[in-house]
Amino acid sequence: MVQQPAAADGSTAASESRSWLDRIGIPKPLLWGFVGVLIFMIGDGVEITYLTQYLTQPEGGGLAGSQATFATVTIYGLAVMIASWFSGTLSSIWGPRYVMWLGAAWWVVFELLFLYVAIPSQSYLLIVTIYGIRGFAYPLFAYAFLVWAQVASPVHMRGSVAGWFWFVFTGGLPTLGAAVAAFAIGPLGMSLHNTLVLSLVLVAVGGVIGCSVREPHGTKPIADETVENPRSPKRLIEGVDIVWRDKRTLAGGITRIVNTAPEFGFFAMFPFVFGPETPGGGFLTAPEIAAMTSIVYGANIAANLAFGVLGDYFGWRRTVTWFGCVGCAIATPLWYFASIASESFGVAATLGAVYGVLLAGFVPLSALMPSMVTTKDKGSALAVLNFGAGGAAFLGPVTVYAIHPVFGGGGVAIAFALMYVIVAVLSTFVKDGSDPGEAKKARAASTTTPAGAATTA
């Protein structure tokens, strides 16, 4: 095979003929995968704003409020966390496309059982069990595609690809999912039950589109010729040891857990520190809290793309450390304390948007972690990354429930800021030569003149 001649800047002549999709950071063969994930996550996000309320109504199961919360937050969150790990390890064994099929089918089957068996039974145990089991589905589908997108992308595009993944993921869950629910229940006048049926249809459509992508990396194990029996189930266990074999992967996993934990925690806490559930009444109404949530997520969605591209130029690790960790360590307490002091929706929404933007600084971590390891361990590294994403949804609310009764909302905000400071230090160990920032350092070092002479600028 004849190589393309290298250009003066180290790129190849072939780069000039890249498609517009490649230039914006989407590998052309995976385009419909991104579309499928967006539609799937819209369907998954339809229930986010009202499912707990629906389960407390007679037609929705008649659960007590605490029982509904336990089903939709605690049990579901644990299932998501576990499945997030297996999305990477199973992709390593079977190939990501097969795991996506499993996730899509799992969601549809257990949603049908949830809607037409568990809820009509009004059995608390059955509702919790089936809904909890359904929680394994979306990480298998969505995070398996993240694995696929990373292993199928050239190194110079991995930050941008990660940005696009999180753009479609959070664009669906919760942003457009919540909007679809509001439109269906409001102007269309659909019942809560029929709105859940709509979510089932959207998930099925997104699943079929995403799983129909034809790209060679999707149907084979993520392993190289050094791995014996790459499809063996034993690899599920073998992958766990990466957290002590490679300290960089462990540091990256912890960083990913902290990444969005405060986001989940704050939105669990705001109704009873800013909103109408606050003793004596808060300064925000329920619609204002919902609007602020949309503003924060909207800012984050737009910034995901920007930071994905920035990471490919500024450096993956440097973007995570300075914009993600340090930026959020400042923005988190500022958001809380300035909002309390001003009692202003405008201040709360503006500073929330700043936090949402800086939160996107963690996007390049999705490119960095699989790039640090050999092909043999890529699935395991991504399993750690995905586990961190699921773990964040659990750590955030748990932190609120543990700290708020003793130290109040201010104590929670400070705790979250300290978490970001800790992972800012940890993130400095998450390094690899393929990182654009490290590669620039290496090129600069290689152009240095011999000792005693002046160096180039």
Steps between C-alpha positions, in 0.01 A plus 500: 500500500646838395484768768380851428784756498531693821427869496722755669292496816514123528154434359443301183371619169197277553386728780415764239234274352326419826122519494320780682395245763863416571583867524236559769614192692254225398642191325276460195430125551368573850264788417181297540632361826501850646147555364386172655648587840328840492156350426552215749596742779206730419275200555681408821476859625126541447422357844759698696278790607183318599552125556529532879178702507326248271595205722330665798168526315246212513534424127880506530537249780385698803842505668593726788730789408801343672434168326481667158824689565672180615397327176589782260818631665670251729435160340502638147825688570672186628394309188632779276832498684548124460391496136734790424792275588374207295444719194877521468597148595229337287603719206851369550372142473219516243548828319305822572222449244384177663494671841291780353249244369488345847438838664226599256319166528538502880341846524204409280427166669518626856308819420218285362506295821509820705204657322275198454594268787666684790294822511159332458593258781556796738762283667780710647746210480419426137514866394837556670644176368399540136580871481833438670587226250408733216769735635764270352383582147598852402867478610541182295368680192643850535837431664570209265469752217747726682743206504436442130546867410831523685661184360384582145623861503847625408694644794476860377118483505436325830436814703251628242333158481461498879347846480245386244414192706425703812316755285251240375488317835413804713300648214268203539524436877362716650468798266291396199351208693350740754385731219324214320326403823387858563365529145328161511333556836423869437395602146436143381306409816646149524459305824808421707468134403481575129798732531698204633384301199633782281836471674500127423443572130782758491743262671413222254551731200830633636616148580434374148674799341804481728542125469469508122835678457747298295857567609758223551604590856144449625476127436830374633657484847711798603819301525813435302688189402665475843169410667411133516131417462385867491134392515545298817275607792811479719598839360218655704702423811841563349407857416445595865870480582576803284414726793807381689720416199468850356471779757426750223180313419400497869566875524297558184211290632487696826513825303204383290294413808549849644443665160118506504430390861443861618265558206280208604532601864408865450186422305396257772562773761370818335127439561560510876765777514385734221145388427154470652599203717739724697378559859337840495494504121788539259576777253435286190174348383480145363477626137806722560700202629395305192600792278837532675558128449435539128735798480782311673462194282461712188825684572674170568376342177632785286832505688552124460578552131725799566709326764525185292661704222706705746639183652631389162704822480572614857549147635262247650649486848557876527140568398370257764724638776460874446156545351329194650649449846628846597222683318226298671674526840449876471161500328330253738508700828463827307175375349354398834612787725439781248152364430416486871639848560320662206177298510482568127394262226720691254812453713423132567435426133806692376744340742339162436568549129865584581524174696337311213755639254799415721359153565560430131872537570495134604398386149856421380531240779297270274774530238793484741419188701478247214804659335722439805484122480578224253233362269462205738390731782293757311172333588599483867608866507170604345318276748662700781404825326140386452481372857603848610215651299252268671664550839455877475122460489524310829771702680338840449165437673664284770735788588202732535309259721807444722621861537195724467327397826816589696668787311224631276519597135820699553674194640393301192633769264836509680521119499444494125763771447752297702424196286593699191824618664595140580440378145686803362809353668416144390443608140863611466596131506264414212755544222589341168722588208206489257340794684528801265637708787773246577572455130560874465741490793688213337522684167622814675766299683615337176558841339714624788851585392805335665587595856656844534325640190189713493173310474235569243192690608 
